[in-house]
Amino acid sequence: MKKKEKLQWRISRKFCLDKMKHVYLYFVLCANFQIIIF
């Protein structure tokens, strides 16, 4: 792998993980919110 490609891959992977984290937090907050409502 070329150095530039490797850097690109690391950035995109980090971006993916960050997005997953946000989705997970959103899901957890929604679940807790629904539990409080019911």
mmJSON file of the N, C-alpha and C atoms, coordinates in Angstrom:
{"data_MODEL":{"atom_site":{
"group_PDB":["ATOM","ATOM","ATOM","ATOM","ATOM","ATOM","ATOM","ATOM","ATOM","ATOM","ATOM","ATOM","ATOM","ATOM","ATOM","ATOM","ATOM","ATOM","ATOM","ATOM","ATOM","ATOM","ATOM","ATOM","ATOM","ATOM","ATOM","ATOM","ATOM","ATOM","ATOM","ATOM","ATOM","ATOM","ATOM","ATOM","ATOM","ATOM","ATOM","ATOM","ATOM","ATOM","ATOM","ATOM","ATOM","ATOM","ATOM","ATOM","ATOM","ATOM","ATOM","ATOM","ATOM","ATOM","ATOM","ATOM","ATOM","ATOM","ATOM","ATOM","ATOM","ATOM","ATOM","ATOM","ATOM","ATOM","ATOM","ATOM","ATOM","ATOM","ATOM","ATOM","ATOM","ATOM","ATOM","ATOM","ATOM","ATOM","ATOM","ATOM","ATOM","ATOM","ATOM","ATOM","ATOM","ATOM","ATOM","ATOM","ATOM","ATOM","ATOM","ATOM","ATOM","ATOM","ATOM","ATOM","ATOM","ATOM","ATOM","ATOM","ATOM","ATOM","ATOM","ATOM","ATOM","ATOM","ATOM","ATOM","ATOM","ATOM","ATOM","ATOM","ATOM","ATOM"],
"id":[1,2,3,4,5,6,7,8,9,10,11,12,13,14,15,16,17,18,19,20,21,22,23,24,25,26,27,28,29,30,31,32,33,34,35,36,37,38,39,40,41,42,43,44,45,46,47,48,49,50,51,52,53,54,55,56,57,58,59,60,61,62,63,64,65,66,67,68,69,70,71,72,73,74,75,76,77,78,79,80,81,82,83,84,85,86,87,88,89,90,91,92,93,94,95,96,97,98,99,100,101,102,103,104,105,106,107,108,109,110,111,112,113,114],
"type_symbol":["N","C","C","N","C","C","N","C","C","N","C","C","N","C","C","N","C","C","N","C","C","N","C","C","N","C","C","N","C","C","N","C","C","N","C","C","N","C","C","N","C","C","N","C","C","N","C","C","N","C","C","N","C","C","N","C","C","N","C","C","N","C","C","N","C","C","N","C","C","N","C","C","N","C","C","N","C","C","N","C","C","N","C","C","N","C","C","N","C","C","N","C","C","N","C","C","N","C","C","N","C","C","N","C","C","N","C","C","N","C","C","N","C","C"],
"label_atom_id":["N","CA","C","N","CA","C","N","CA","C","N","CA","C","N","CA","C","N","CA","C","N","CA","C","N","CA","C","N","CA","C","N","CA","C","N","CA","C","N","CA","C","N","CA","C","N","CA","C","N","CA","C","N","CA","C","N","CA","C","N","CA","C","N","CA","C","N","CA","C","N","CA","C","N","CA","C","N","CA","C","N","CA","C","N","CA","C","N","CA","C","N","CA","C","N","CA","C","N","CA","C","N","CA","C","N","CA","C","N","CA","C","N","CA","C","N","CA","C","N","CA","C","N","CA","C","N","CA","C","N","CA","C"],
"label_alt_id":[null,null,null,null,null,null,null,null,null,null,null,null,null,null,null,null,null,null,null,null,null,null,null,null,null,null,null,null,null,null,null,null,null,null,null,null,null,null,null,null,null,null,null,null,null,null,null,null,null,null,null,null,null,null,null,null,null,null,null,null,null,null,null,null,null,null,null,null,null,null,null,null,null,null,null,null,null,null,null,null,null,null,null,null,null,null,null,null,null,null,null,null,null,null,null,null,null,null,null,null,null,null,null,null,null,null,null,null,null,null,null,null,null,null],
"label_comp_id":["MET","MET","MET","LYS","LYS","LYS","LYS","LYS","LYS","LYS","LYS","LYS","GLU","GLU","GLU","LYS","LYS","LYS","LEU","LEU","LEU","GLN","GLN","GLN","TRP","TRP","TRP","ARG","ARG","ARG","ILE","ILE","ILE","SER","SER","SER","ARG","ARG","ARG","LYS","LYS","LYS","PHE","PHE","PHE","CYS","CYS","CYS","LEU","LEU","LEU","ASP","ASP","ASP","LYS","LYS","LYS","MET","MET","MET","LYS","LYS","LYS","HIS","HIS","HIS","VAL","VAL","VAL","TYR","TYR","TYR","LEU","LEU","LEU","TYR","TYR","TYR","PHE","PHE","PHE","VAL","VAL","VAL","LEU","LEU","LEU","CYS","CYS","CYS","ALA","ALA","ALA","ASN","ASN","ASN","PHE","PHE","PHE","GLN","GLN","GLN","ILE","ILE","ILE","ILE","ILE","ILE","ILE","ILE","ILE","PHE","PHE","PHE"],
"label_asym_id":["A","A","A","A","A","A","A","A","A","A","A","A","A","A","A","A","A","A","A","A","A","A","A","A","A","A","A","A","A","A","A","A","A","A","A","A","A","A","A","A","A","A","A","A","A","A","A","A","A","A","A","A","A","A","A","A","A","A","A","A","A","A","A","A","A","A","A","A","A","A","A","A","A","A","A","A","A","A","A","A","A","A","A","A","A","A","A","A","A","A","A","A","A","A","A","A","A","A","A","A","A","A","A","A","A","A","A","A","A","A","A","A","A","A"],
"label_entity_id":["1","1","1","1","1","1","1","1","1","1","1","1","1","1","1","1","1","1","1","1","1","1","1","1","1","1","1","1","1","1","1","1","1","1","1","1","1","1","1","1","1","1","1","1","1","1","1","1","1","1","1","1","1","1","1","1","1","1","1","1","1","1","1","1","1","1","1","1","1","1","1","1","1","1","1","1","1","1","1","1","1","1","1","1","1","1","1","1","1","1","1","1","1","1","1","1","1","1","1","1","1","1","1","1","1","1","1","1","1","1","1","1","1","1"],
"label_seq_id":[1,1,1,2,2,2,3,3,3,4,4,4,5,5,5,6,6,6,7,7,7,8,8,8,9,9,9,10,10,10,11,11,11,12,12,12,13,13,13,14,14,14,15,15,15,16,16,16,17,17,17,18,18,18,19,19,19,20,20,20,21,21,21,22,22,22,23,23,23,24,24,24,25,25,25,26,26,26,27,27,27,28,28,28,29,29,29,30,30,30,31,31,31,32,32,32,33,33,33,34,34,34,35,35,35,36,36,36,37,37,37,38,38,38],
"pdbx_PDB_ins_code":[null,null,null,null,null,null,null,null,null,null,null,null,null,null,null,null,null,null,null,null,null,null,null,null,null,null,null,null,null,null,null,null,null,null,null,null,null,null,null,null,null,null,null,null,null,null,null,null,null,null,null,null,null,null,null,null,null,null,null,null,null,null,null,null,null,null,null,null,null,null,null,null,null,null,null,null,null,null,null,null,null,null,null,null,null,null,null,null,null,null,null,null,null,null,null,null,null,null,null,null,null,null,null,null,null,null,null,null,null,null,null,null,null,null],
"Cartn_x":[0.842,0.0,0.879,0.503,1.262,0.927,1.858,1.683,0.399,0.133,-1.058,-2.332,-2.347,-3.522,-3.763,-2.684,-2.799,-3.403,-2.938,-3.448,-4.939,-5.304,-6.708,-7.568,-7.061,-7.8,-7.995,-6.941,-7.048,-8.094,-8.082,-9.037,-10.465,-10.682,-12.032,-12.492,-11.568,-11.947,-12.344,-11.567,-11.868,-13.225,-13.486,-14.751,-15.908,-15.712,-16.732,-16.997,-15.949,-16.105,-16.812,-16.474,-17.134,-18.629,-18.968,-20.375,-21.098,-20.444,-21.038,-21.287,-20.336,-20.456,-21.685,-21.866,-23.006,-24.316,-24.362,-25.567,-25.87,-24.817,-24.983,-25.513,-24.912,-25.352,-26.795,-27.124,-28.481,-29.472,-29.098,-29.962,-30.169,-29.08,-29.154,-30.026,-29.833,-30.622,-32.102,-32.394,-33.786,-34.403,-33.675,-34.174,-34.47,-33.559,-33.756,-34.943,-35.075,-36.167,-37.517,-37.586,-38.832,-39.16,-38.138,-38.36,-38.939,-38.412,-38.898,-40.356,-40.687,-42.069,-43.028,-42.655,-43.517,-43.228],
"Cartn_y":[-1.197,0.0,1.25,2.211,3.467,4.259,5.125,5.875,6.705,7.349,8.202,7.367,6.213,5.341,4.89,4.571,4.096,5.188,6.418,7.547,7.738,7.664,7.808,6.758,5.535,4.424,4.643,5.14,5.39,6.465,7.518,8.616,8.118,7.354,6.869,5.889,5.093,4.157,4.914,5.937,6.744,7.419,7.928,8.582,7.6,6.384,5.339,5.042,4.892,4.583,5.72,6.96,8.11,8.099,7.798,7.737,6.64,5.503,4.39,4.786,5.509,5.943,6.836,7.774,8.679,7.904,6.946,6.128,5.355,4.794,4.011,4.897,6.08,6.993,7.415,7.709,8.123,7.017,5.779,4.631,4.447,4.542,4.374,5.464,6.711,7.813,7.62,7.217,6.981,5.873,4.791,3.66,4.098,4.85,5.325,6.265,7.109,8.078,7.353,6.309,5.546,4.824,4.318,3.622,4.607,5.832,6.857,7.195,7.305,7.634,6.53,5.268,4.153,3.787],
"Cartn_z":[0.0,0.0,0.0,-0.785,-0.794,0.461,0.825,2.065,2.046,0.916,0.817,0.948,0.31,0.39,1.823,2.514,3.894,4.772,4.577,5.344,5.062,3.787,3.37,4.068,4.107,4.707,6.201,6.863,8.305,8.573,7.752,7.934,7.727,6.66,6.378,7.452,7.983,9.039,10.301,10.635,11.821,11.65,10.453,10.152,10.338,9.852,9.983,11.457,12.224,13.647,14.373,14.002,14.618,14.309,13.067,12.681,13.453,13.586,14.321,15.775,16.332,17.719,17.885,16.931,16.994,16.872,15.955,15.766,17.043,17.646,18.875,20.008,20.173,21.228,21.007,19.759,19.402,19.756,19.406,19.676,21.185,21.942,23.4,24.019,23.578,24.117,23.806,22.575,22.175,23.016,23.209,23.988,25.426,26.019,27.388,27.473,26.466,26.424,26.366,25.539,25.414,26.718,27.382,28.659,29.681,29.682,30.616,30.306,29.007,28.612,29.061,28.82,29.211,30.663],
"occupancy":[1.0,1.0,1.0,1.0,1.0,1.0,1.0,1.0,1.0,1.0,1.0,1.0,1.0,1.0,1.0,1.0,1.0,1.0,1.0,1.0,1.0,1.0,1.0,1.0,1.0,1.0,1.0,1.0,1.0,1.0,1.0,1.0,1.0,1.0,1.0,1.0,1.0,1.0,1.0,1.0,1.0,1.0,1.0,1.0,1.0,1.0,1.0,1.0,1.0,1.0,1.0,1.0,1.0,1.0,1.0,1.0,1.0,1.0,1.0,1.0,1.0,1.0,1.0,1.0,1.0,1.0,1.0,1.0,1.0,1.0,1.0,1.0,1.0,1.0,1.0,1.0,1.0,1.0,1.0,1.0,1.0,1.0,1.0,1.0,1.0,1.0,1.0,1.0,1.0,1.0,1.0,1.0,1.0,1.0,1.0,1.0,1.0,1.0,1.0,1.0,1.0,1.0,1.0,1.0,1.0,1.0,1.0,1.0,1.0,1.0,1.0,1.0,1.0,1.0],
"B_iso_or_equiv":[0.0,0.0,0.0,0.0,0.0,0.0,0.0,0.0,0.0,0.0,0.0,0.0,0.0,0.0,0.0,0.0,0.0,0.0,0.0,0.0,0.0,0.0,0.0,0.0,0.0,0.0,0.0,0.0,0.0,0.0,0.0,0.0,0.0,0.0,0.0,0.0,0.0,0.0,0.0,0.0,0.0,0.0,0.0,0.0,0.0,0.0,0.0,0.0,0.0,0.0,0.0,0.0,0.0,0.0,0.0,0.0,0.0,0.0,0.0,0.0,0.0,0.0,0.0,0.0,0.0,0.0,0.0,0.0,0.0,0.0,0.0,0.0,0.0,0.0,0.0,0.0,0.0,0.0,0.0,0.0,0.0,0.0,0.0,0.0,0.0,0.0,0.0,0.0,0.0,0.0,0.0,0.0,0.0,0.0,0.0,0.0,0.0,0.0,0.0,0.0,0.0,0.0,0.0,0.0,0.0,0.0,0.0,0.0,0.0,0.0,0.0,0.0,0.0,0.0],
"pdbx_formal_charge":[null,null,null,null,null,null,null,null,null,null,null,null,null,null,null,null,null,null,null,null,null,null,null,null,null,null,null,null,null,null,null,null,null,null,null,null,null,null,null,null,null,null,null,null,null,null,null,null,null,null,null,null,null,null,null,null,null,null,null,null,null,null,null,null,null,null,null,null,null,null,null,null,null,null,null,null,null,null,null,null,null,null,null,null,null,null,null,null,null,null,null,null,null,null,null,null,null,null,null,null,null,null,null,null,null,null,null,null,null,null,null,null,null,null],
"auth_seq_id":[1,1,1,2,2,2,3,3,3,4,4,4,5,5,5,6,6,6,7,7,7,8,8,8,9,9,9,10,10,10,11,11,11,12,12,12,13,13,13,14,14,14,15,15,15,16,16,16,17,17,17,18,18,18,19,19,19,20,20,20,21,21,21,22,22,22,23,23,23,24,24,24,25,25,25,26,26,26,27,27,27,28,28,28,29,29,29,30,30,30,31,31,31,32,32,32,33,33,33,34,34,34,35,35,35,36,36,36,37,37,37,38,38,38],
"auth_comp_id":["MET","MET","MET","LYS","LYS","LYS","LYS","LYS","LYS","LYS","LYS","LYS","GLU","GLU","GLU","LYS","LYS","LYS","LEU","LEU","LEU","GLN","GLN","GLN","TRP","TRP","TRP","ARG","ARG","ARG","ILE","ILE","ILE","SER","SER","SER","ARG","ARG","ARG","LYS","LYS","LYS","PHE","PHE","PHE","CYS","CYS","CYS","LEU","LEU","LEU","ASP","ASP","ASP","LYS","LYS","LYS","MET","MET","MET","LYS","LYS","LYS","HIS","HIS","HIS","VAL","VAL","VAL","TYR","TYR","TYR","LEU","LEU","LEU","TYR","TYR","TYR","PHE","PHE","PHE","VAL","VAL","VAL","LEU","LEU","LEU","CYS","CYS","CYS","ALA","ALA","ALA","ASN","ASN","ASN","PHE","PHE","PHE","GLN","GLN","GLN","ILE","ILE","ILE","ILE","ILE","ILE","ILE","ILE","ILE","PHE","PHE","PHE"],
"auth_asym_id":["A","A","A","A","A","A","A","A","A","A","A","A","A","A","A","A","A","A","A","A","A","A","A","A","A","A","A","A","A","A","A","A","A","A","A","A","A","A","A","A","A","A","A","A","A","A","A","A","A","A","A","A","A","A","A","A","A","A","A","A","A","A","A","A","A","A","A","A","A","A","A","A","A","A","A","A","A","A","A","A","A","A","A","A","A","A","A","A","A","A","A","A","A","A","A","A","A","A","A","A","A","A","A","A","A","A","A","A","A","A","A","A","A","A"],
"auth_atom_id":["N","CA","C","N","CA","C","N","CA","C","N","CA","C","N","CA","C","N","CA","C","N","CA","C","N","CA","C","N","CA","C","N","CA","C","N","CA","C","N","CA","C","N","CA","C","N","CA","C","N","CA","C","N","CA","C","N","CA","C","N","CA","C","N","CA","C","N","CA","C","N","CA","C","N","CA","C","N","CA","C","N","CA","C","N","CA","C","N","CA","C","N","CA","C","N","CA","C","N","CA","C","N","CA","C","N","CA","C","N","CA","C","N","CA","C","N","CA","C","N","CA","C","N","CA","C","N","CA","C","N","CA","C"],
"pdbx_PDB_model_num":[1,1,1,1,1,1,1,1,1,1,1,1,1,1,1,1,1,1,1,1,1,1,1,1,1,1,1,1,1,1,1,1,1,1,1,1,1,1,1,1,1,1,1,1,1,1,1,1,1,1,1,1,1,1,1,1,1,1,1,1,1,1,1,1,1,1,1,1,1,1,1,1,1,1,1,1,1,1,1,1,1,1,1,1,1,1,1,1,1,1,1,1,1,1,1,1,1,1,1,1,1,1,1,1,1,1,1,1,1,1,1,1,1,1]
}}}
